[in-house]
Amino acid sequence: MKISQIFRSKIMYSLIALLLTVFLFVYVNSEHLSGNEDQSQISTSLMKNTRATIKKEPNLSYNNDKYYVSGVPQNVKVSLIGPSGLVKAAENTGNFQVVADLNGLKPGTHTINLKTSGLSSEISARTDPEKIKVKISKKGQASFPVQVRYDSNKIAKEYAAGVANSNRQSVKVTGARTDIKKIESVVADVNLSDNVKKSVSRNVLLRAIDENGKQLDVTISPETARVNVPIYLASSHKKVPLRLVSGGQGVDGKKYDFSTDTKYVTLTGTKDALKKIDELKVPVSLAGVDADEDRTISLVSDRSGITAVSPETIQVHIDVKSDAKSSSSSGSSSTSETTSSSDSRYEPSNSSSSDAVSSDKGSSEGSGESGSSSSSSSTSSPE
């Protein structure tokens, strides 16, 4: 039989069909076995225990309208152990809570247990810490203005800051009633870089402080403010008259005269700040002064935008006399308050134009600004 006849025979066709059938069977079966192996590996991976650590904010249950709770940490660590798939889902969604029930507890300090809620029963959870100490107090609430603070020493030489401002005129403070009463101010502290020459604008976290500057554990809403510290080149100058004023009460039954050879001073600062100043009032302390005295007083302006005062010091003579009116009044004593001005009229020391902070030093010298006339005056002691 010829080869071509063999390939055309039914036996050959049947043999080829059989071989193809066997090949297809082996292929399909191997794919099925491979799929089962992959599925088994995935299932084993999901069932394998794994560990994860998540930070969660404690959720406390109590009467929020009546009480305020302090001492609660912002976050606690939660360690999860369980099937990989469940732990990964809890880690990604965070769909569980750390809880504590304070209902029924009276005001005071308490140690409470933390628990987790909302996790699968197949997951084991542990908080760190497991217990926290909290203080329950009667709730108080009040509104306070925002005070912007900064270190003026950080401003570059020949530059000055304008009036700092905030986008929050006032904020609501909630806390223990006793702490609300202690609040001296709500401050926005702006951290300036050294030798700053440009205006600074940024968001600042607000703090409530007491009279000693200690931060109080209260809640401020909103908790941040956008503050602006304008900084300008302070190269303008202005010459203004100097006025001496009483820096407080003196000795009973005494009358005081001030005099100085310095009639004018030169202020350096921003144009806007200088426009608002027409004179420089300098307080002279009279505490304990019962005899004539010469003093050196340092001139430092506390007005925003003023960077320097020239001269930096002046010589002041304090003339002390017994007040005839006080000595002639029987059964009574009084304290004199004296000011010095160029027109010899009494001016109260709390005038809005006063903007100097003086530092008194005893001195026997008496020189002033060259060519300036002496200024002096006195007032009688009140009866």
MARKOLPA-42426 format. One record per residue (C-alpha): chain; residue number from 0; residue in three letters; x, y, z. Coordinates in steps of 0.02 Angstrom, whole numbers. Layout:
! residues N
{"A" NUM "Ala" {X Y Z}}
...
//
This chain:
! residues 383
{"A" 0 "Met" {0 0 0}}
{"A" 1 "Lys" {65 169 -42}}
{"A" 2 "Ile" {100 300 91}}
{"A" 3 "Ser" {-31 421 20}}
{"A" 4 "Gln" {-162 286 34}}
{"A" 5 "Ile" {-117 256 217}}
{"A" 6 "Phe" {-144 439 264}}
{"A" 7 "Arg" {-312 438 176}}
{"A" 8 "Ser" {-375 284 266}}
{"A" 9 "Lys" {-507 291 407}}
{"A" 10 "Ile" {-386 210 529}}
{"A" 11 "Met" {-266 357 513}}
{"A" 12 "Tyr" {-405 486 539}}
{"A" 13 "Ser" {-464 395 693}}
{"A" 14 "Leu" {-288 390 765}}
{"A" 15 "Ile" {-262 576 740}}
{"A" 16 "Ala" {-429 616 822}}
{"A" 17 "Leu" {-382 508 971}}
{"A" 18 "Leu" {-217 596 994}}
{"A" 19 "Leu" {-301 768 989}}
{"A" 20 "Thr" {-430 712 1117}}
{"A" 21 "Val" {-295 651 1237}}
{"A" 22 "Phe" {-198 815 1217}}
{"A" 23 "Leu" {-350 921 1253}}
{"A" 24 "Phe" {-394 819 1407}}
{"A" 25 "Val" {-219 836 1479}}
{"A" 26 "Tyr" {-217 1024 1446}}
{"A" 27 "Val" {-386 1061 1525}}
{"A" 28 "Asn" {-350 953 1676}}
{"A" 29 "Ser" {-182 1039 1706}}
{"A" 30 "Glu" {-265 1212 1701}}
{"A" 31 "His" {-396 1155 1826}}
{"A" 32 "Leu" {-263 1090 1944}}
{"A" 33 "Ser" {-164 1252 1928}}
{"A" 34 "Gly" {-320 1357 1967}}
{"A" 35 "Asn" {-357 1253 2121}}
{"A" 36 "Glu" {-179 1276 2181}}
{"A" 37 "Asp" {-188 1466 2160}}
{"A" 38 "Gln" {-357 1472 2248}}
{"A" 39 "Ser" {-286 1368 2389}}
{"A" 40 "Gln" {-138 1487 2406}}
{"A" 41 "Ile" {-254 1640 2412}}
{"A" 42 "Ser" {-366 1557 2540}}
{"A" 43 "Thr" {-216 1510 2647}}
{"A" 44 "Ser" {-150 1689 2636}}
{"A" 45 "Leu" {-316 1762 2693}}
{"A" 46 "Met" {-329 1641 2839}}
{"A" 47 "Lys" {-151 1670 2901}}
{"A" 48 "Asn" {-141 1776 3060}}
{"A" 49 "Thr" {-56 1945 3050}}
{"A" 50 "Arg" {-26 2094 3164}}
{"A" 51 "Ala" {-56 2282 3139}}
{"A" 52 "Thr" {-48 2438 3250}}
{"A" 53 "Ile" {-170 2582 3222}}
{"A" 54 "Lys" {-192 2750 3311}}
{"A" 55 "Lys" {-370 2792 3360}}
{"A" 56 "Glu" {-451 2937 3454}}
{"A" 57 "Pro" {-546 2880 3610}}
{"A" 58 "Asn" {-734 2903 3601}}
{"A" 59 "Leu" {-803 2938 3775}}
{"A" 60 "Ser" {-986 2924 3821}}
{"A" 61 "Tyr" {-1048 3054 3948}}
{"A" 62 "Asn" {-1169 3200 3971}}
{"A" 63 "Asn" {-1084 3328 3859}}
{"A" 64 "Asp" {-1210 3464 3900}}
{"A" 65 "Lys" {-1172 3459 4086}}
{"A" 66 "Tyr" {-993 3401 4104}}
{"A" 67 "Tyr" {-821 3431 4028}}
{"A" 68 "Val" {-690 3292 4026}}
{"A" 69 "Ser" {-504 3333 4025}}
{"A" 70 "Gly" {-349 3223 4023}}
{"A" 71 "Val" {-405 3120 3873}}
{"A" 72 "Pro" {-259 3078 3756}}
{"A" 73 "Gln" {-280 3132 3576}}
{"A" 74 "Asn" {-243 2956 3514}}
{"A" 75 "Val" {-209 2783 3584}}
{"A" 76 "Lys" {-122 2637 3499}}
{"A" 77 "Val" {-227 2485 3453}}
{"A" 78 "Ser" {-139 2319 3414}}
{"A" 79 "Leu" {-241 2202 3303}}
{"A" 80 "Ile" {-206 2015 3280}}
{"A" 81 "Gly" {-310 1905 3164}}
{"A" 82 "Pro" {-337 1842 2987}}
{"A" 83 "Ser" {-238 1946 2864}}
{"A" 84 "Gly" {-388 1998 2761}}
{"A" 85 "Leu" {-491 2056 2910}}
{"A" 86 "Val" {-347 2148 2991}}
{"A" 87 "Lys" {-303 2234 2827}}
{"A" 88 "Ala" {-484 2287 2804}}
{"A" 89 "Ala" {-492 2359 2981}}
{"A" 90 "Glu" {-327 2449 2952}}
{"A" 91 "Asn" {-382 2525 2787}}
{"A" 92 "Thr" {-558 2578 2836}}
{"A" 93 "Gly" {-532 2615 3022}}
{"A" 94 "Asn" {-713 2561 3042}}
{"A" 95 "Phe" {-704 2529 3229}}
{"A" 96 "Gln" {-694 2632 3389}}
{"A" 97 "Val" {-602 2644 3554}}
{"A" 98 "Val" {-736 2678 3684}}
{"A" 99 "Ala" {-760 2713 3869}}
{"A" 100 "Asp" {-922 2737 3965}}
{"A" 101 "Leu" {-919 2880 4091}}
{"A" 102 "Asn" {-1106 2889 4119}}
{"A" 103 "Gly" {-1150 2885 4302}}
{"A" 104 "Leu" {-980 2949 4361}}
{"A" 105 "Lys" {-979 3105 4470}}
{"A" 106 "Pro" {-861 3255 4450}}
{"A" 107 "Gly" {-684 3211 4501}}
{"A" 108 "Thr" {-535 3109 4442}}
{"A" 109 "His" {-568 2933 4377}}
{"A" 110 "Thr" {-467 2791 4300}}
{"A" 111 "Ile" {-566 2708 4160}}
{"A" 112 "Asn" {-540 2556 4050}}
{"A" 113 "Leu" {-531 2573 3861}}
{"A" 114 "Lys" {-617 2447 3748}}
{"A" 115 "Thr" {-636 2421 3561}}
{"A" 116 "Ser" {-802 2413 3471}}
{"A" 117 "Gly" {-849 2366 3293}}
{"A" 118 "Leu" {-713 2236 3259}}
{"A" 119 "Ser" {-740 2060 3193}}
{"A" 120 "Ser" {-746 1925 3327}}
{"A" 121 "Glu" {-599 1842 3239}}
{"A" 122 "Ile" {-486 1991 3277}}
{"A" 123 "Ser" {-401 2010 3445}}
{"A" 124 "Ala" {-374 2193 3497}}
{"A" 125 "Arg" {-274 2277 3635}}
{"A" 126 "Thr" {-259 2463 3674}}
{"A" 127 "Asp" {-102 2550 3735}}
{"A" 128 "Pro" {-132 2618 3864}}
{"A" 129 "Glu" {-269 2501 3924}}
{"A" 130 "Lys" {-326 2629 4055}}
{"A" 131 "Ile" {-327 2818 4059}}
{"A" 132 "Lys" {-350 2944 4200}}
{"A" 133 "Val" {-477 3080 4164}}
{"A" 134 "Lys" {-553 3225 4260}}
{"A" 135 "Ile" {-740 3258 4253}}
{"A" 136 "Ser" {-790 3439 4291}}
{"A" 137 "Lys" {-942 3549 4277}}
{"A" 138 "Lys" {-943 3628 4105}}
{"A" 139 "Gly" {-910 3812 4073}}
{"A" 140 "Gln" {-908 3915 3913}}
{"A" 141 "Ala" {-859 4093 3867}}
{"A" 142 "Ser" {-798 4200 3722}}
{"A" 143 "Phe" {-629 4286 3720}}
{"A" 144 "Pro" {-539 4404 3600}}
{"A" 145 "Val" {-383 4340 3512}}
{"A" 146 "Gln" {-219 4424 3558}}
{"A" 147 "Val" {-77 4410 3431}}
{"A" 148 "Arg" {97 4401 3509}}
{"A" 149 "Tyr" {272 4398 3435}}
{"A" 150 "Asp" {451 4434 3485}}
{"A" 151 "Ser" {493 4609 3422}}
{"A" 152 "Asn" {679 4572 3449}}
{"A" 153 "Lys" {671 4458 3296}}
{"A" 154 "Ile" {634 4606 3182}}
{"A" 155 "Ala" {784 4671 3084}}
{"A" 156 "Lys" {866 4834 3131}}
{"A" 157 "Glu" {784 4988 3053}}
{"A" 158 "Tyr" {623 4890 3028}}
{"A" 159 "Ala" {466 4895 3134}}
{"A" 160 "Ala" {303 4800 3150}}
{"A" 161 "Gly" {135 4878 3121}}
{"A" 162 "Val" {-23 4828 3213}}
{"A" 163 "Ala" {-36 4637 3210}}
{"A" 164 "Asn" {-209 4571 3169}}
{"A" 165 "Ser" {-307 4409 3160}}
{"A" 166 "Asn" {-453 4347 3057}}
{"A" 167 "Arg" {-534 4293 3221}}
{"A" 168 "Gln" {-603 4436 3324}}
{"A" 169 "Ser" {-659 4317 3460}}
{"A" 170 "Val" {-668 4130 3492}}
{"A" 171 "Lys" {-775 4016 3599}}
{"A" 172 "Val" {-685 3925 3740}}
{"A" 173 "Thr" {-760 3771 3824}}
{"A" 174 "Gly" {-689 3684 3976}}
{"A" 175 "Ala" {-703 3654 4161}}
{"A" 176 "Arg" {-795 3798 4242}}
{"A" 177 "Thr" {-648 3829 4359}}
{"A" 178 "Asp" {-526 3837 4212}}
{"A" 179 "Ile" {-636 3958 4115}}
{"A" 180 "Lys" {-626 4077 4262}}
{"A" 181 "Lys" {-435 4066 4260}}
{"A" 182 "Ile" {-417 4120 4078}}
{"A" 183 "Glu" {-319 4281 4064}}
{"A" 184 "Ser" {-315 4284 3873}}
{"A" 185 "Val" {-322 4180 3715}}
{"A" 186 "Val" {-160 4205 3619}}
{"A" 187 "Ala" {-94 4173 3445}}
{"A" 188 "Asp" {95 4162 3461}}
{"A" 189 "Val" {185 4199 3297}}
{"A" 190 "Asn" {361 4127 3284}}
{"A" 191 "Leu" {465 4251 3184}}
{"A" 192 "Ser" {631 4206 3104}}
{"A" 193 "Asp" {786 4306 3152}}
{"A" 194 "Asn" {809 4477 3069}}
{"A" 195 "Val" {642 4468 2979}}
{"A" 196 "Lys" {612 4609 2854}}
{"A" 197 "Lys" {449 4554 2772}}
{"A" 198 "Ser" {271 4545 2834}}
{"A" 199 "Val" {221 4376 2905}}
{"A" 200 "Ser" {53 4291 2877}}
{"A" 201 "Arg" {14 4114 2934}}
{"A" 202 "Asn" {-108 4000 3025}}
{"A" 203 "Val" {-72 3988 3211}}
{"A" 204 "Leu" {-139 3869 3343}}
{"A" 205 "Leu" {-230 3965 3480}}
{"A" 206 "Arg" {-194 3940 3665}}
{"A" 207 "Ala" {-288 3993 3822}}
{"A" 208 "Ile" {-171 4048 3962}}
{"A" 209 "Asp" {-190 4103 4142}}
{"A" 210 "Glu" {-112 4257 4224}}
{"A" 211 "Asn" {54 4163 4243}}
{"A" 212 "Gly" {61 4114 4060}}
{"A" 213 "Lys" {19 3931 4093}}
{"A" 214 "Gln" {-83 3845 3958}}
{"A" 215 "Leu" {-253 3782 4015}}
{"A" 216 "Asp" {-332 3617 3963}}
{"A" 217 "Val" {-483 3687 3871}}
{"A" 218 "Thr" {-560 3673 3698}}
{"A" 219 "Ile" {-552 3825 3583}}
{"A" 220 "Ser" {-668 3842 3434}}
{"A" 221 "Pro" {-605 3876 3305}}
{"A" 222 "Glu" {-436 3813 3363}}
{"A" 223 "Thr" {-331 3909 3236}}
{"A" 224 "Ala" {-324 4086 3170}}
{"A" 225 "Arg" {-246 4169 3019}}
{"A" 226 "Val" {-133 4306 3087}}
{"A" 227 "Asn" {-38 4445 3000}}
{"A" 228 "Val" {112 4542 3067}}
{"A" 229 "Pro" {149 4687 2948}}
{"A" 230 "Ile" {332 4737 2946}}
{"A" 231 "Tyr" {393 4899 2870}}
{"A" 232 "Leu" {556 4991 2842}}
{"A" 233 "Ala" {563 5114 2986}}
{"A" 234 "Ser" {672 5252 2915}}
{"A" 235 "Ser" {563 5404 2945}}
{"A" 236 "His" {599 5533 3082}}
{"A" 237 "Lys" {494 5658 3178}}
{"A" 238 "Lys" {539 5787 3310}}
{"A" 239 "Val" {409 5802 3447}}
{"A" 240 "Pro" {400 5896 3613}}
{"A" 241 "Leu" {442 5805 3774}}
{"A" 242 "Arg" {322 5810 3922}}
{"A" 243 "Leu" {360 5745 4097}}
{"A" 244 "Val" {216 5671 4194}}
{"A" 245 "Ser" {193 5595 4365}}
{"A" 246 "Gly" {228 5409 4367}}
{"A" 247 "Gly" {128 5376 4524}}
{"A" 248 "Gln" {100 5436 4701}}
{"A" 249 "Gly" {237 5515 4801}}
{"A" 250 "Val" {259 5543 4987}}
{"A" 251 "Asp" {113 5614 5086}}
{"A" 252 "Gly" {123 5802 5115}}
{"A" 253 "Lys" {253 5833 4978}}
{"A" 254 "Lys" {245 5940 4822}}
{"A" 255 "Tyr" {353 5898 4671}}
{"A" 256 "Asp" {428 6003 4533}}
{"A" 257 "Phe" {505 5920 4378}}
{"A" 258 "Ser" {629 6004 4263}}
{"A" 259 "Thr" {737 5950 4116}}
{"A" 260 "Asp" {844 6038 3988}}
{"A" 261 "Thr" {780 5921 3852}}
{"A" 262 "Lys" {628 5999 3769}}
{"A" 263 "Tyr" {617 5893 3609}}
{"A" 264 "Val" {656 5715 3558}}
{"A" 265 "Thr" {673 5635 3387}}
{"A" 266 "Leu" {572 5478 3351}}
{"A" 267 "Thr" {618 5350 3218}}
{"A" 268 "Gly" {487 5234 3146}}
{"A" 269 "Thr" {361 5205 3008}}
{"A" 270 "Lys" {269 5350 2929}}
{"A" 271 "Asp" {100 5286 2988}}
{"A" 272 "Ala" {158 5271 3168}}
{"A" 273 "Leu" {239 5444 3170}}
{"A" 274 "Lys" {80 5525 3104}}
{"A" 275 "Lys" {-12 5470 3262}}
{"A" 276 "Ile" {113 5548 3384}}
{"A" 277 "Asp" {116 5734 3426}}
{"A" 278 "Glu" {217 5726 3588}}
{"A" 279 "Leu" {311 5604 3697}}
{"A" 280 "Lys" {252 5591 3876}}
{"A" 281 "Val" {380 5522 3998}}
{"A" 282 "Pro" {323 5462 4170}}
{"A" 283 "Val" {434 5501 4319}}
{"A" 284 "Ser" {415 5384 4467}}
{"A" 285 "Leu" {387 5472 4634}}
{"A" 286 "Ala" {382 5318 4745}}
{"A" 287 "Gly" {480 5352 4905}}
{"A" 288 "Val" {547 5521 4846}}
{"A" 289 "Asp" {552 5640 4996}}
{"A" 290 "Ala" {702 5749 4950}}
{"A" 291 "Asp" {774 5836 4798}}
{"A" 292 "Glu" {843 5713 4672}}
{"A" 293 "Asp" {927 5708 4501}}
{"A" 294 "Arg" {888 5561 4388}}
{"A" 295 "Thr" {941 5487 4223}}
{"A" 296 "Ile" {787 5421 4134}}
{"A" 297 "Ser" {800 5304 3985}}
{"A" 298 "Leu" {675 5338 3846}}
{"A" 299 "Val" {597 5187 3763}}
{"A" 300 "Ser" {439 5201 3659}}
{"A" 301 "Asp" {310 5063 3676}}
{"A" 302 "Arg" {210 5128 3529}}
{"A" 303 "Ser" {193 5004 3385}}
{"A" 304 "Gly" {298 5057 3235}}
{"A" 305 "Ile" {422 5165 3334}}
{"A" 306 "Thr" {597 5091 3335}}
{"A" 307 "Ala" {704 5223 3420}}
{"A" 308 "Val" {702 5380 3526}}
{"A" 309 "Ser" {843 5507 3523}}
{"A" 310 "Pro" {916 5550 3642}}
{"A" 311 "Glu" {905 5381 3728}}
{"A" 312 "Thr" {917 5459 3902}}
{"A" 313 "Ile" {874 5626 3982}}
{"A" 314 "Gln" {921 5710 4146}}
{"A" 315 "Val" {775 5756 4259}}
{"A" 316 "His" {783 5859 4420}}
{"A" 317 "Ile" {649 5824 4551}}
{"A" 318 "Asp" {623 5968 4673}}
{"A" 319 "Val" {532 5916 4832}}
{"A" 320 "Lys" {445 6038 4950}}
{"A" 321 "Ser" {324 6022 5093}}
{"A" 322 "Asp" {147 6058 5039}}
{"A" 323 "Ala" {84 6205 5141}}
{"A" 324 "Lys" {-97 6156 5112}}
{"A" 325 "Ser" {-68 5981 5177}}
{"A" 326 "Ser" {29 6038 5330}}
{"A" 327 "Ser" {-107 6165 5376}}
{"A" 328 "Ser" {-246 6035 5363}}
{"A" 329 "Ser" {-274 5957 5534}}
{"A" 330 "Gly" {-309 5772 5551}}
{"A" 331 "Ser" {-280 5734 5367}}
{"A" 332 "Ser" {-138 5692 5250}}
{"A" 333 "Ser" {-123 5689 5060}}
{"A" 334 "Thr" {-10 5634 4920}}
{"A" 335 "Ser" {40 5756 4785}}
{"A" 336 "Glu" {43 5714 4601}}
{"A" 337 "Thr" {148 5833 4497}}
{"A" 338 "Thr" {178 5845 4311}}
{"A" 339 "Ser" {293 5951 4207}}
{"A" 340 "Ser" {242 6032 4045}}
{"A" 341 "Ser" {295 6178 3939}}
{"A" 342 "Asp" {134 6274 3975}}
{"A" 343 "Ser" {138 6243 4163}}
{"A" 344 "Arg" {-33 6160 4168}}
{"A" 345 "Tyr" {-76 5997 4255}}
{"A" 346 "Glu" {-100 5853 4132}}
{"A" 347 "Pro" {-155 5678 4189}}
{"A" 348 "Ser" {-29 5543 4147}}
{"A" 349 "Asn" {-156 5432 4059}}
{"A" 350 "Ser" {-173 5544 3907}}
{"A" 351 "Ser" {-186 5454 3741}}
{"A" 352 "Ser" {-31 5540 3675}}
{"A" 353 "Ser" {81 5464 3807}}
{"A" 354 "Asp" {189 5330 3730}}
{"A" 355 "Ala" {352 5315 3823}}
{"A" 356 "Val" {414 5191 3951}}
{"A" 357 "Ser" {545 5267 4064}}
{"A" 358 "Ser" {678 5186 4169}}
{"A" 359 "Asp" {735 5297 4314}}
{"A" 360 "Lys" {914 5296 4376}}
{"A" 361 "Gly" {985 5406 4513}}
{"A" 362 "Ser" {1114 5530 4448}}
{"A" 363 "Ser" {1201 5689 4496}}
{"A" 364 "Glu" {1223 5742 4315}}
{"A" 365 "Gly" {1105 5865 4233}}
{"A" 366 "Ser" {1141 5887 4047}}
{"A" 367 "Gly" {1006 5887 3912}}
{"A" 368 "Glu" {984 5919 3727}}
{"A" 369 "Ser" {1096 6061 3673}}
{"A" 370 "Gly" {1010 6228 3645}}
{"A" 371 "Ser" {844 6175 3719}}
{"A" 372 "Ser" {754 6270 3855}}
{"A" 373 "Ser" {711 6200 4025}}
{"A" 374 "Ser" {534 6140 4056}}
{"A" 375 "Ser" {459 6135 4230}}
{"A" 376 "Ser" {297 6151 4327}}
{"A" 377 "Ser" {213 6101 4488}}
{"A" 378 "Thr" {43 6065 4561}}
{"A" 379 "Ser" {-26 6081 4735}}
{"A" 380 "Ser" {-64 5927 4837}}
{"A" 381 "Pro" {-248 5881 4842}}
{"A" 382 "Glu" {-335 5920 5004}}
//
